[in-house]
Amino acid sequence: MERDSQLELYEAVAARLKEAHTRVRELQVPDGVRMALSRKLLAVTAVAKHDLADAARRLDRLMKDLDEGRFLQGD
């Protein structure tokens, strides 16, 4: 059962990372902002290799920031 829940979490994180990359790519923002967001996504991807739950939390925060437009404030 534990393995099934890990697999489900992995699939969810992978799908959300894909969505996040698409959203960042489509943003109409300066290149510096896009690069900073891309680095955050790469960091989440790296964390996912070792700690899926932490990666999911980080990705949730990043997606919330995108939803609320906080990336424009230099985050």
KOLGU-693117 format. One record per residue (C-alpha): chain; y, x, z. Coordinates in nm, 2 decimals, padded with zeros to 4 digits. Example, Ala and Ser with C-alpha at 12.3 -4.5 7.8 and 13.67 -1.06 7.14 Angstrom:
<sites>
   mise        Y        X        Z
      A   -00.45    01.23    00.78
      A   -00.11    01.37    00.71
</sites>
This chain:
<sites>
   mise        Y        X        Z
      A    00.00    00.00    00.00
      A    00.24    00.28    00.09
      A    00.19    00.43   -00.25
      A    00.27    00.10   -00.42
      A    00.60    00.07   -00.24
      A    00.69    00.43   -00.32
      A    00.62    00.36   -00.69
      A    00.83    00.04   -00.68
      A    01.12    00.23   -00.51
      A    01.09    00.51   -00.77
      A    01.10    00.25   -01.06
      A    01.40    00.08   -00.90
      A    01.59    00.41   -00.85
      A    01.51    00.52   -01.21
      A    01.63    00.19   -01.36
      A    01.96    00.21   -01.15
      A    02.02    00.57   -01.24
      A    01.98    00.47   -01.61
      A    02.23    00.19   -01.56
      A    02.47    00.42   -01.37
      A    02.46    00.68   -01.65
      A    02.54    00.41   -01.90
      A    02.83    00.27   -01.70
      A    02.98    00.62   -01.65
      A    02.94    00.70   -02.01
      A    03.12    00.38   -02.11
      A    03.41    00.42   -01.87
      A    03.76    00.46   -02.01
      A    03.87    00.74   -01.78
      A    03.99    01.10   -01.82
      A    03.72    01.36   -01.89
      A    03.76    01.51   -01.54
      A    03.68    01.18   -01.37
      A    03.38    01.13   -01.60
      A    03.25    01.48   -01.53
      A    03.29    01.43   -01.15
      A    03.09    01.11   -01.17
      A    02.83    01.28   -01.39
      A    02.79    01.55   -01.12
      A    02.74    01.28   -00.86
      A    02.47    01.12   -01.07
      A    02.30    01.46   -01.11
      A    02.31    01.51   -00.74
      A    02.14    01.17   -00.68
      A    01.88    01.26   -00.94
      A    01.81    01.59   -00.76
      A    01.78    01.42   -00.42
      A    01.54    01.16   -00.58
      A    01.29    01.44   -00.63
      A    01.26    01.50   -00.26
      A    01.38    01.18   -00.08
      A    01.37    00.86   -00.27
      A    01.52    00.65    00.01
      A    01.82    00.88    00.04
      A    01.87    00.88   -00.33
      A    01.86    00.50   -00.33
      A    02.13    00.49   -00.06
      A    02.35    00.74   -00.24
      A    02.31    00.55   -00.57
      A    02.40    00.23   -00.39
      A    02.72    00.39   -00.27
      A    02.81    00.53   -00.61
      A    02.75    00.19   -00.78
      A    02.96    00.02   -00.52
      A    03.24    00.27   -00.59
      A    03.21    00.20   -00.96
      A    03.22   -00.17   -00.90
      A    03.53   -00.14   -00.69
      A    03.70    00.11   -00.91
      A    03.72    00.37   -00.64
      A    03.64    00.65   -00.88
      A    04.00    00.64   -01.01
      A    04.13    00.77   -00.67
      A    03.97    01.11   -00.72
      A    03.63    01.04   -00.55
</sites>
